[in-house]
Amino acid sequence: MKARLKQYLLFAIVIAAGYFLLSNHFIFEGMQVHLLKKTGLHLHYTFYSIKQKKPQTIIMIDKLREAGIGDLLVELGKITEEEKSQLESKFGFEY
């Protein structure tokens, strides 16, 4: 009985970890990690480094832009709110 409960618990932990990976972007900036909630469950750009990348290069990725990478870049001081708006409108982001 105990062995069966341990199996169920391990199975539940694996499923929870998988769901967490499918529902979050892990954005690396050097040694810092920032989480962005994904717009859907997928593995596209689950792990992404913004170190030494231009904001334009980052915002042009649809999955990251939809998840709100622009707000994170503003928060980190990489771009201003105005630059964010310009880049998002340039790449077709609709509010």
MMTF fields as JSON, N, C-alpha, C and O atoms, coordinates in Angstrom:
{
  "mmtfVersion": "1.0.0",
  "mmtfProducer": "UNKNOWN",
  "numBonds": 379,
  "numAtoms": 380,
  "numGroups": 95,
  "numChains": 1,
  "numModels": 1,
  "chainsPerModel": [1],
  "groupsPerChain": [95],
  "chainIdList": ["A"],
  "bondAtomList": [4, 2, 8, 6, 12, 10, 16, 14, 20, 18, 24, 22, 28, 26, 32, 30, 36, 34, 40, 38, 44, 42, 48, 46, 52, 50, 56, 54, 60, 58, 64, 62, 68, 66, 72, 70, 76, 74, 80, 78, 84, 82, 88, 86, 92, 90, 96, 94, 100, 98, 104, 102, 108, 106, 112, 110, 116, 114, 120, 118, 124, 122, 128, 126, 132, 130, 136, 134, 140, 138, 144, 142, 148, 146, 152, 150, 156, 154, 160, 158, 164, 162, 168, 166, 172, 170, 176, 174, 180, 178, 184, 182, 188, 186, 192, 190, 196, 194, 200, 198, 204, 202, 208, 206, 212, 210, 216, 214, 220, 218, 224, 222, 228, 226, 232, 230, 236, 234, 240, 238, 244, 242, 248, 246, 252, 250, 256, 254, 260, 258, 264, 262, 268, 266, 272, 270, 276, 274, 280, 278, 284, 282, 288, 286, 292, 290, 296, 294, 300, 298, 304, 302, 308, 306, 312, 310, 316, 314, 320, 318, 324, 322, 328, 326, 332, 330, 336, 334, 340, 338, 344, 342, 348, 346, 352, 350, 356, 354, 360, 358, 364, 362, 368, 366, 372, 370, 376, 374],
  "bondOrderList": [1, 1, 1, 1, 1, 1, 1, 1, 1, 1, 1, 1, 1, 1, 1, 1, 1, 1, 1, 1, 1, 1, 1, 1, 1, 1, 1, 1, 1, 1, 1, 1, 1, 1, 1, 1, 1, 1, 1, 1, 1, 1, 1, 1, 1, 1, 1, 1, 1, 1, 1, 1, 1, 1, 1, 1, 1, 1, 1, 1, 1, 1, 1, 1, 1, 1, 1, 1, 1, 1, 1, 1, 1, 1, 1, 1, 1, 1, 1, 1, 1, 1, 1, 1, 1, 1, 1, 1, 1, 1, 1, 1, 1, 1],
  "groupList": [{"groupName": "MET", "atomNameList": ["N", "CA", "C", "O"], "elementList": ["N", "C", "C", "O"], "formalChargeList": [0, 0, 0, 0], "bondAtomList": [1, 0, 2, 1, 3, 2], "bondOrderList": [1, 1, 2], "singleLetterCode": "M", "chemCompType": "L-PEPTIDE LINKING"}, {"groupName": "LYS", "atomNameList": ["N", "CA", "C", "O"], "elementList": ["N", "C", "C", "O"], "formalChargeList": [0, 0, 0, 0], "bondAtomList": [1, 0, 2, 1, 3, 2], "bondOrderList": [1, 1, 2], "singleLetterCode": "K", "chemCompType": "L-PEPTIDE LINKING"}, {"groupName": "ALA", "atomNameList": ["N", "CA", "C", "O"], "elementList": ["N", "C", "C", "O"], "formalChargeList": [0, 0, 0, 0], "bondAtomList": [1, 0, 2, 1, 3, 2], "bondOrderList": [1, 1, 2], "singleLetterCode": "A", "chemCompType": "L-PEPTIDE LINKING"}, {"groupName": "ARG", "atomNameList": ["N", "CA", "C", "O"], "elementList": ["N", "C", "C", "O"], "formalChargeList": [0, 0, 0, 0], "bondAtomList": [1, 0, 2, 1, 3, 2], "bondOrderList": [1, 1, 2], "singleLetterCode": "R", "chemCompType": "L-PEPTIDE LINKING"}, {"groupName": "LEU", "atomNameList": ["N", "CA", "C", "O"], "elementList": ["N", "C", "C", "O"], "formalChargeList": [0, 0, 0, 0], "bondAtomList": [1, 0, 2, 1, 3, 2], "bondOrderList": [1, 1, 2], "singleLetterCode": "L", "chemCompType": "L-PEPTIDE LINKING"}, {"groupName": "GLN", "atomNameList": ["N", "CA", "C", "O"], "elementList": ["N", "C", "C", "O"], "formalChargeList": [0, 0, 0, 0], "bondAtomList": [1, 0, 2, 1, 3, 2], "bondOrderList": [1, 1, 2], "singleLetterCode": "Q", "chemCompType": "L-PEPTIDE LINKING"}, {"groupName": "TYR", "atomNameList": ["N", "CA", "C", "O"], "elementList": ["N", "C", "C", "O"], "formalChargeList": [0, 0, 0, 0], "bondAtomList": [1, 0, 2, 1, 3, 2], "bondOrderList": [1, 1, 2], "singleLetterCode": "Y", "chemCompType": "L-PEPTIDE LINKING"}, {"groupName": "PHE", "atomNameList": ["N", "CA", "C", "O"], "elementList": ["N", "C", "C", "O"], "formalChargeList": [0, 0, 0, 0], "bondAtomList": [1, 0, 2, 1, 3, 2], "bondOrderList": [1, 1, 2], "singleLetterCode": "F", "chemCompType": "L-PEPTIDE LINKING"}, {"groupName": "ILE", "atomNameList": ["N", "CA", "C", "O"], "elementList": ["N", "C", "C", "O"], "formalChargeList": [0, 0, 0, 0], "bondAtomList": [1, 0, 2, 1, 3, 2], "bondOrderList": [1, 1, 2], "singleLetterCode": "I", "chemCompType": "L-PEPTIDE LINKING"}, {"groupName": "VAL", "atomNameList": ["N", "CA", "C", "O"], "elementList": ["N", "C", "C", "O"], "formalChargeList": [0, 0, 0, 0], "bondAtomList": [1, 0, 2, 1, 3, 2], "bondOrderList": [1, 1, 2], "singleLetterCode": "V", "chemCompType": "L-PEPTIDE LINKING"}, {"groupName": "GLY", "atomNameList": ["N", "CA", "C", "O"], "elementList": ["N", "C", "C", "O"], "formalChargeList": [0, 0, 0, 0], "bondAtomList": [1, 0, 2, 1, 3, 2], "bondOrderList": [1, 1, 2], "singleLetterCode": "G", "chemCompType": "PEPTIDE LINKING"}, {"groupName": "SER", "atomNameList": ["N", "CA", "C", "O"], "elementList": ["N", "C", "C", "O"], "formalChargeList": [0, 0, 0, 0], "bondAtomList": [1, 0, 2, 1, 3, 2], "bondOrderList": [1, 1, 2], "singleLetterCode": "S", "chemCompType": "L-PEPTIDE LINKING"}, {"groupName": "ASN", "atomNameList": ["N", "CA", "C", "O"], "elementList": ["N", "C", "C", "O"], "formalChargeList": [0, 0, 0, 0], "bondAtomList": [1, 0, 2, 1, 3, 2], "bondOrderList": [1, 1, 2], "singleLetterCode": "N", "chemCompType": "L-PEPTIDE LINKING"}, {"groupName": "HIS", "atomNameList": ["N", "CA", "C", "O"], "elementList": ["N", "C", "C", "O"], "formalChargeList": [0, 0, 0, 0], "bondAtomList": [1, 0, 2, 1, 3, 2], "bondOrderList": [1, 1, 2], "singleLetterCode": "H", "chemCompType": "L-PEPTIDE LINKING"}, {"groupName": "GLU", "atomNameList": ["N", "CA", "C", "O"], "elementList": ["N", "C", "C", "O"], "formalChargeList": [0, 0, 0, 0], "bondAtomList": [1, 0, 2, 1, 3, 2], "bondOrderList": [1, 1, 2], "singleLetterCode": "E", "chemCompType": "L-PEPTIDE LINKING"}, {"groupName": "THR", "atomNameList": ["N", "CA", "C", "O"], "elementList": ["N", "C", "C", "O"], "formalChargeList": [0, 0, 0, 0], "bondAtomList": [1, 0, 2, 1, 3, 2], "bondOrderList": [1, 1, 2], "singleLetterCode": "T", "chemCompType": "L-PEPTIDE LINKING"}, {"groupName": "PRO", "atomNameList": ["N", "CA", "C", "O"], "elementList": ["N", "C", "C", "O"], "formalChargeList": [0, 0, 0, 0], "bondAtomList": [1, 0, 2, 1, 3, 2], "bondOrderList": [1, 1, 2], "singleLetterCode": "P", "chemCompType": "L-PEPTIDE LINKING"}, {"groupName": "ASP", "atomNameList": ["N", "CA", "C", "O"], "elementList": ["N", "C", "C", "O"], "formalChargeList": [0, 0, 0, 0], "bondAtomList": [1, 0, 2, 1, 3, 2], "bondOrderList": [1, 1, 2], "singleLetterCode": "D", "chemCompType": "L-PEPTIDE LINKING"}],
  "groupTypeList": [0, 1, 2, 3, 4, 1, 5, 6, 4, 4, 7, 2, 8, 9, 8, 2, 2, 10, 6, 7, 4, 4, 11, 12, 13, 7, 8, 7, 14, 10, 0, 5, 9, 13, 4, 4, 1, 1, 15, 10, 4, 13, 4, 13, 6, 15, 7, 6, 11, 8, 1, 5, 1, 1, 16, 5, 15, 8, 8, 0, 8, 17, 1, 4, 3, 14, 2, 10, 8, 10, 17, 4, 4, 9, 14, 4, 10, 1, 8, 15, 14, 14, 14, 1, 11, 5, 4, 14, 11, 1, 7, 10, 7, 14, 6],
  "groupIdList": [1, 2, 3, 4, 5, 6, 7, 8, 9, 10, 11, 12, 13, 14, 15, 16, 17, 18, 19, 20, 21, 22, 23, 24, 25, 26, 27, 28, 29, 30, 31, 32, 33, 34, 35, 36, 37, 38, 39, 40, 41, 42, 43, 44, 45, 46, 47, 48, 49, 50, 51, 52, 53, 54, 55, 56, 57, 58, 59, 60, 61, 62, 63, 64, 65, 66, 67, 68, 69, 70, 71, 72, 73, 74, 75, 76, 77, 78, 79, 80, 81, 82, 83, 84, 85, 86, 87, 88, 89, 90, 91, 92, 93, 94, 95],
  "secStructList": [7, 2, 2, 2, 2, 2, 2, 2, 2, 2, 2, 2, 2, 2, 2, 2, 2, 2, 2, 2, 2, 2, 2, 3, 3, 3, 3, 3, 3, 6, 6, 3, 3, 3, 3, 3, 3, 7, 1, 1, 1, 7, 7, 6, 6, 1, 3, 3, 3, 7, 6, 6, 7, 7, 2, 2, 2, 2, 2, 6, 7, 2, 2, 2, 2, 2, 2, 6, 2, 2, 2, 2, 2, 2, 2, 6, 6, 1, 1, 7, 2, 2, 2, 2, 2, 2, 2, 2, 2, 2, 6, 6, 7, 7, 7],
  "xCoordList": [0.824, 0.0, 0.869, 0.615, 1.911, 2.809, 3.529, 3.693, 3.952, 4.672, 3.769, 4.224, 2.505, 1.554, 1.32, 1.228, 1.223, 1.052, 2.271, 2.137, 3.461, 4.683, 4.695, 5.116, 4.24, 4.174, 3.215, 3.525, 2.06, 1.079, 1.621, 1.428, 2.294, 2.874, 3.952, 3.986, 4.819, 5.859, 5.23, 5.681, 4.212, 3.502, 2.882, 2.952, 2.286, 1.677, 2.739, 2.499, 3.9, 4.986, 5.504, 5.761, 5.66, 6.131, 5.123, 5.512, 3.849, 2.81, 2.805, 2.688, 2.928, 2.948, 4.168, 4.058, 5.311, 6.524, 6.374, 6.782, 5.803, 5.56, 4.604, 4.822, 3.551, 2.584, 3.255, 3.003, 4.1, 4.806, 5.713, 5.782, 6.408, 7.276, 6.467, 6.883, 5.326, 4.496, 3.814, 3.425, 3.662, 2.893, 3.738, 3.183, 5.067, 5.927, 7.125, 7.673, 7.519, 8.784, 9.808, 9.515, 10.986, 12.079, 13.034, 13.727, 13.068, 13.874, 15.143, 15.083, 16.284, 17.567, 18.221, 18.317, 18.669, 19.452, 20.695, 20.697, 21.731, 22.908, 22.57, 22.174, 22.725, 22.414, 20.997, 20.565, 20.285, 18.908, 17.927, 18.115, 16.887, 15.836, 14.521, 14.167, 13.795, 12.495, 11.459, 11.721, 10.286, 9.213, 8.181, 7.783, 7.756, 6.658, 5.609, 5.933, 4.369, 3.28, 3.036, 2.918, 2.961, 2.702, 1.217, 0.377, 0.914, -0.477, -1.194, -2.422, -0.454, -1.018, 0.016, 1.157, -0.377, 0.549, 1.347, 0.795, 2.635, 3.526, 4.963, 5.231, 5.881, 7.299, 8.122, 9.341, 7.482, 8.206, 8.817, 8.117, 10.102, 10.836, 10.616, 10.464, 10.599, 10.457, 11.666, 11.518, 12.849, 14.074, 14.657, 14.917, 14.861, 15.345, 16.25, 15.898, 17.41, 18.36, 18.27, 18.299, 18.161, 18.119, 19.468, 19.607, 20.445, 21.769, 22.38, 22.405, 22.869, 23.547, 22.654, 23.149, 21.349, 20.429, 19.762, 19.463, 19.535, 18.865, 17.382, 16.787, 16.781, 15.346, 14.491, 13.484, 14.888, 14.136, 14.131, 13.107, 15.258, 15.372, 14.479, 13.889, 14.387, 13.591, 12.097, 11.328, 11.692, 10.268, 9.705, 8.49, 10.548, 10.03, 9.55, 8.915, 9.834, 9.383, 7.941, 7.672, 7.028, 5.598, 5.227, 4.514, 5.699, 5.326, 5.763, 5.024, 6.953, 7.438, 6.706, 6.365, 6.466, 5.771, 4.36, 3.907, 3.67, 2.315, 2.308, 1.332, 3.388, 3.478, 3.839, 3.72, 4.281, 4.582, 6.058, 6.431, 6.894, 8.336, 8.656, 9.626, 7.849, 8.072, 7.984, 8.802, 7.005, 6.866, 8.075, 8.535, 8.583, 9.764, 10.979, 11.77, 11.137, 12.274, 12.193, 13.218, 10.99, 10.809, 11.169, 11.867, 10.693, 10.963, 12.464, 12.962, 13.172, 14.623, 15.432, 16.648, 14.766, 15.453, 16.147, 16.982, 15.826, 16.438, 15.861, 16.574, 14.562, 13.888, 12.904, 12.581, 12.441, 11.425, 10.045, 9.914, 9.036, 7.654, 7.335, 6.63, 7.858, 7.628, 8.29, 7.691, 9.515, 10.205, 9.464, 9.37, 8.947, 8.169, 6.95, 6.669, 6.234, 5.043, 5.404, 4.701, 6.493, 6.923, 7.288, 6.887, 8.049, 8.463, 7.272, 7.192, 6.356, 5.193, 4.3, 3.754, 4.144, 3.327, 4.046, 3.397, 5.361, 6.138, 5.978, 5.935, 5.891, 5.784, 4.353, 4.137, 3.381, 1.992, 1.295, 0.338, 1.729, 1.05, -0.249, -0.265, -1.334, -2.639, -3.119, -3.062, -3.589, -4.035, -5.421, -5.961],
  "yCoordList": [-1.195, 0.0, 1.261, 2.205, 1.259, 2.415, 2.627, 3.761, 1.547, 1.637, 2.24, 3.05, 1.857, 2.375, 3.868, 4.621, 4.31, 5.736, 6.54, 7.65, 5.978, 6.65, 6.802, 7.836, 5.784, 5.862, 6.967, 7.745, 7.024, 8.059, 9.454, 10.38, 9.597, 10.878, 11.287, 12.441, 10.375, 10.659, 11.032, 11.968, 10.313, 10.596, 11.998, 12.732, 12.363, 13.693, 14.79, 15.845, 14.556, 15.539, 15.718, 16.845, 14.636, 14.704, 15.462, 16.291, 15.192, 15.895, 17.38, 18.214, 17.727, 19.136, 19.86, 21.003, 19.209, 19.818, 20.013, 21.044, 19.054, 19.185, 20.316, 21.079, 20.422, 21.508, 22.868, 23.817, 22.964, 24.205, 24.599, 25.774, 23.625, 23.902, 24.326, 25.217, 23.7, 24.025, 25.382, 25.965, 25.891, 27.123, 28.352, 29.419, 28.226, 29.364, 29.453, 28.442, 30.706, 30.977, 31.277, 32.017, 30.716, 31.012, 31.923, 31.477, 33.194, 34.186, 34.418, 34.837, 34.139, 34.278, 35.592, 35.935, 36.319, 37.534, 37.379, 37.758, 36.823, 36.503, 35.384, 34.295, 35.651, 34.651, 34.794, 33.977, 35.815, 36.021, 35.28, 35.199, 34.746, 34.053, 34.759, 35.021, 35.068, 35.714, 34.784, 34.139, 34.716, 33.876, 34.728, 35.787, 34.257, 34.869, 33.794, 32.681, 34.118, 33.182, 33.061, 34.073, 31.843, 31.612, 31.836, 31.755, 32.117, 32.316, 30.987, 30.951, 29.916, 28.573, 27.55, 27.9, 26.3, 25.24, 24.776, 24.165, 25.067, 24.664, 24.721, 25.208, 24.221, 24.216, 25.251, 25.3, 26.077, 27.096, 28.133, 28.722, 28.351, 29.355, 29.193, 30.182, 27.964, 27.728, 28.293, 28.899, 28.104, 28.656, 29.617, 29.234, 30.878, 31.887, 32.874, 33.379, 33.143, 34.085, 35.412, 35.447, 36.506, 37.833, 38.535, 39.691, 37.844, 38.438, 38.701, 37.819, 39.913, 40.358, 40.253, 40.022, 40.42, 40.444, 41.803, 42.408, 42.269, 43.554, 43.405, 42.364, 44.445, 44.382, 44.069, 43.369, 44.583, 44.328, 42.83, 42.287, 42.176, 40.743, 39.946, 38.94, 40.392, 39.689, 39.887, 38.927, 41.119, 41.43, 40.895, 40.739, 40.615, 40.104, 38.655, 38.161, 37.967, 36.583, 36.624, 37.107, 36.108, 36.197, 35.618, 36.261, 34.424, 33.752, 34.567, 34.654, 35.163, 35.967, 37.303, 37.768, 37.916, 39.197, 39.051, 39.894, 37.981, 37.741, 37.482, 37.794, 36.914, 36.621, 37.859, 37.842, 38.939, 40.165, 40.429, 41.047, 39.975, 40.21, 41.701, 42.137, 42.482, 43.929, 44.564, 45.417, 44.157, 44.686, 44.311, 45.11, 43.095, 42.667, 43.491, 43.876, 43.768, 44.576, 45.994, 46.584, 46.541, 47.869, 47.81, 48.686, 46.781, 46.613, 46.485, 46.986, 45.819, 45.632, 46.842, 46.88, 47.838, 49.048, 48.908, 49.743, 47.882, 47.667, 48.62, 49.07, 48.925, 49.838, 50.7, 50.398, 51.773, 52.614, 52.135, 51.313, 52.647, 52.306, 52.717, 52.006, 53.859, 54.344, 53.42, 53.101, 52.998, 52.077, 50.746, 50.142, 50.31, 49.065, 49.176, 48.272, 50.274, 50.483, 50.515, 49.932, 51.191, 51.267, 49.886, 49.524, 49.12, 47.797, 46.846, 46.068, 46.909, 46.023, 46.371, 45.476, 47.658, 48.032, 47.672, 47.337, 47.738, 47.384, 45.898, 45.54, 45.048, 43.624, 43.108, 41.9, 44.004, 43.593, 43.164, 42.394, 43.628, 43.269, 44.048, 45.271, 43.333, 43.987, 43.875, 42.804, 44.983, 44.997, 44.44, 44.375],
  "zCoordList": [0.0, 0.0, 0.0, -0.749, 0.863, 0.923, -0.397, -0.847, -1.01, -2.278, -3.349, -4.157, -3.363, -4.346, -4.124, -5.094, -2.88, -2.575, -3.012, -3.526, -2.808, -3.244, -4.764, -5.282, -5.472, -6.93, -7.372, -8.273, -6.733, -7.064, -6.77, -7.558, -5.642, -5.272, -6.274, -6.7, -6.65, -7.637, -8.984, -9.645, -9.38, -10.624, -10.588, -11.574, -9.475, -9.329, -9.393, -9.98, -8.801, -8.828, -10.251, -10.673, -10.988, -12.376, -13.234, -14.057, -13.053, -13.82, -13.476, -14.374, -12.202, -11.79, -12.367, -12.811, -12.363, -12.928, -14.435, -14.97, -15.107, -16.538, -16.857, -17.799, -16.077, -16.279, -16.045, -16.786, -15.027, -14.727, -15.89, -16.251, -16.478, -17.627, -18.848, -19.588, -19.062, -20.213, -20.09, -21.102, -18.882, -18.697, -18.36, -18.095, -18.364, -18.034, -18.975, -19.415, -19.272, -19.953, -18.862, -17.923, -18.978, -18.066, -18.83, -19.744, -18.456, -19.144, -18.324, -17.168, -18.939, -18.262, -18.654, -19.832, -17.635, -17.837, -16.96, -15.789, -17.541, -16.75, -15.781, -16.194, -14.506, -13.494, -12.936, -12.124, -13.362, -12.893, -13.791, -15.005, -13.182, -13.917, -13.646, -12.497, -14.729, -14.621, -15.235, -16.25, -14.622, -15.141, -15.858, -15.372, -17.014, -17.755, -17.978, -18.392, -17.708, -17.941, -19.44, -20.13, -19.946, -21.364, -21.656, -20.76, -22.909, -23.306, -23.528, -23.597, -23.638, -23.809, -23.379, -23.079, -23.348, -22.955, -24.176, -25.091, -24.18, -25.262, -24.767, -23.669, -25.579, -25.21, -25.969, -25.808, -26.791, -27.554, -26.619, -25.795, -26.747, -25.972, -24.461, -23.744, -23.993, -22.55, -21.819, -20.758, -22.369, -21.8, -22.83, -23.971, -22.417, -23.361, -22.63, -21.564, -23.21, -22.635, -23.378, -24.609, -22.621, -23.227, -23.122, -23.522, -22.59, -22.431, -23.801, -24.659, -23.997, -25.217, -26.459, -27.563, -26.279, -27.414, -27.473, -26.443, -28.672, -28.862, -28.53, -28.806, -27.935, -27.629, -28.859, -28.753, -30.015, -31.245, -31.568, -31.981, -31.381, -31.639, -30.695, -31.089, -29.466, -28.466, -28.73, -28.702, -28.985, -29.139, -30.455, -30.579, -31.426, -32.697, -32.596, -33.528, -31.502, -31.301, -30.787, -29.687, -31.604, -31.303, -29.939, -29.169, -29.638, -28.375, -27.159, -26.178, -27.213, -26.088, -26.015, -24.928, -27.164, -27.194, -26.624, -25.85, -27.007, -26.503, -24.998, -24.316, -24.487, -23.051, -22.231, -21.006, -22.898, -22.171, -21.945, -20.948, -22.847, -22.693, -22.717, -22.097, -23.429, -23.489, -22.114, -21.768, -21.331, -19.971, -19.112, -18.296, -19.3, -18.55, -18.94, -18.078, -20.234, -20.687, -20.13, -19.788, -20.036, -19.434, -17.957, -17.446, -17.278, -15.842, -15.569, -14.561, -16.465, -16.295, -16.74, -16.546, -17.339, -17.778, -19.119, -19.467, -19.874, -21.19, -22.238, -23.135, -22.119, -23.037, -22.24, -21.091, -22.871, -22.244, -22.67, -23.577, -22.02, -22.353, -23.8, -24.516, -24.207, -25.571, -26.602, -27.63, -26.323, -27.228, -27.321, -28.39, -26.192, -26.164, -27.065, -27.852, -26.952, -27.78, -29.264, -30.09, -29.597, -30.996, -31.541, -32.647, -30.76, -31.219, -31.343, -32.294, -30.388, -30.441, -31.624, -32.269, -31.918, -33.068, -34.377, -35.368, -34.381, -35.572, -35.93, -37.107, -34.915, -35.159, -35.071, -34.981, -35.095, -35.224, -33.967, -34.042, -32.805, -31.566, -31.475, -31.617, -31.239, -31.106, -29.669, -29.065, -29.132, -27.739, -27.61, -26.506]
}
